[in-house]
Amino acid sequence: MERLVELFEEKFSEPYFNPTAELTFSELATAFPDVQQADLEEALSHWVDHSGEKTLQTKLVDADGATTRVWYVHGLHPENLR
């Protein structure tokens, strides 16, 4: 999870409250070339479905007539994650 949050922090200023701080699966896969896609899918599912605080969330967005799943971090400041 820390690696995911670090990626969002690198790409976006204050990703916790930024409504445009969304990444697609292909962007996440590109950012983590050392992680197999199946493992990345499992990790994303785990953190989205995690029974604790919902830090990582996902949604479907429509753009140019296509529906794409994106992930985003929500509602926490970095110091609360560590």
Secondary structure, DSSP 8 states (H G I E B T S, - for coil): -HHHHHHHHHHSSSTTS-TT--EEHHHHHHH-TTS-HHHHHHHHHHHHH-SS---EEEEEEEETTEEEEEEEE-S--GGGT-
